[in-house]
Amino acid sequence: MWYLTLHRWTGDRERAIAEVLPSHLAWMRERQRAGQVLMAGPSPDRELGIIVVGHMSRDAVDDLFRDEPLVAGGFRDYDVIPWEVHHALGVGGFDVPAVTAMLAGEHN
């Protein structure tokens, strides 16, 4: 299962950027190298951080973000949206039989 996570500011944004951003970026780099964070970036207005994680359980998502510096520091909270990714970068089933077969395989 993949998860789309939406991170919203809950604390002092300017303080977080000044004090915690380097730690957040180091955390992101390590999680990407470990294959846990697949894609990430902010919304254009910088109000929302969007992080896609994959191949883990829902509980593992919370374990992962428990140590994320902006979340751990109380500057951000997040929502988790489970995501059944069927198509990525042109790879995947693009017809009903292919998608049906993928779903059947996930539920066996």
C-alpha positions as MATLAB code, in Angstrom:
seq = 'MWYLTLHRWTGDRERAIAEVLPSHLAWMRERQRAGQVLMAGPSPDRELGIIVVGHMSRDAVDDLFRDEPLVAGGFRDYDVIPWEVHHALGVGGFDVPAVTAMLAGEHN';
ca = [
       0.000    0.000    0.000;
       1.134    3.543   -0.742;
       0.054    6.548    1.312;
      -0.363   10.191    0.425;
       0.361   12.274    3.508;
      -0.657   15.914    3.865;
       1.329   17.948    6.407;
      -0.114   21.190    7.800;
       1.504   23.822    9.984;
       0.380   23.728   13.620;
       3.232   25.705   15.167;
       5.367   28.769   14.452;
       6.274   28.345   10.786;
       9.087   30.921   10.723;
      10.710   29.401   13.802;
      10.394   25.910   12.315;
      12.057   26.999    9.078;
      14.867   28.769   10.934;
      15.531   26.015   13.464;
      14.269   22.690   12.117;
      14.361   22.811    8.309;
      17.938   21.442    8.048;
      16.983   18.457   10.225;
      13.801   17.916    8.212;
      15.762   17.869    4.943;
      18.331   15.438    6.366;
      15.481   13.203    7.580;
      13.897   13.340    4.101;
      17.184   12.423    2.412;
      17.682    9.405    4.681;
      14.092    8.212    4.260;
      14.370    8.522    0.472;
      17.604    6.538    0.488;
      15.848    3.875    2.574;
      13.033    3.697    0.011;
      10.379    4.855    2.461;
       9.695    8.341    1.060;
       8.921    8.100   -2.643;
       8.046   11.706   -3.507;
       7.772   14.910   -1.540;
       7.358   18.636   -1.870;
       5.311   21.611   -0.727;
       2.219   23.151   -2.236;
       2.976   26.370   -4.169;
       1.903   28.560   -1.223;
       4.064   26.464    1.171;
       1.069   25.911    3.460;
       0.954   22.169    2.808;
       3.707   19.575    2.675;
       2.915   16.530    0.552;
       4.834   13.292    1.089;
       4.156    9.974   -0.650;
       5.326    6.868    1.190;
       4.947    3.320    0.065;
       5.206   -0.377    0.706;
       4.410   -0.302    4.405;
       1.531   -0.790    6.795;
      -0.577    2.091    8.099;
       0.991    1.675   11.541;
       4.444    1.943    9.956;
       3.451    5.322    8.481;
       2.842    6.694   11.986;
       6.085    5.121   13.202;
       7.905    6.792   10.313;
       6.520   10.273   10.934;
       6.850   10.077   14.713;
      10.541   10.941   14.233;
      10.108   13.497   11.443;
      11.564   16.717   12.927;
       8.693   19.073   12.049;
       6.099   16.630   13.409;
       8.186   15.665   16.459;
       8.802   19.358   17.214;
       5.080   20.143   17.188;
       5.307   22.354   14.094;
       3.269   20.120   11.807;
       0.511   17.541   11.935;
      -0.451   15.238    9.083;
      -3.317   13.356    7.501;
      -2.819    9.958    5.882;
      -4.705    8.888    2.762;
      -4.307    5.218    1.746;
      -3.609    5.020   -1.969;
      -3.934    2.012   -4.258;
      -1.486    3.068   -6.958;
      -2.338    1.347  -10.222;
      -0.412    3.606  -12.602;
       2.951    5.281  -12.137;
       5.224    6.826  -14.742;
       3.444    5.099  -17.593;
       3.556    1.672  -15.953;
       0.390   -0.129  -14.921;
      -2.860   -1.496  -16.214;
      -4.665    0.868  -18.535;
      -7.717   -1.253  -19.279;
     -10.479   -2.801  -17.177;
      -9.191   -6.416  -17.329;
      -5.699   -5.338  -16.187;
      -7.018   -3.279  -13.270;
      -9.436   -6.063  -12.307;
      -6.544   -8.541  -12.270;
      -4.443   -6.195  -10.094;
      -7.271   -5.804   -7.593;
      -7.892   -9.554   -7.514;
      -4.213  -10.149   -6.789;
      -4.246   -7.651   -3.911;
      -7.148   -9.402   -2.231;
      -5.844  -12.981   -2.512;
];
